[in-house]
């Protein structure tokens, strides 16, 4: 079965390549669940595997690099 265009085997390869942790925070999923397959909502392209917190976070910023950069600037002030 393929989810977002990847097979379970490809998921396993991605997970191994990421060291078994989230591509953003570099930690395992705090809920103990599998990492989510993150994808571009416009193209459907898979970007990586994320924990629920990071996946939700980028979703809240509408997958917008500009919004995320603005948030970083805000936090660094």
Secondary structure, 3 states (H helix, E strand, C coil): CCECCECHHHHHHHHHHCCCCCCCCCCCCCCCCCCEEEECCCCCCEEEEECHHHHHHHHHCCCCHHHHHHHHHHHHC
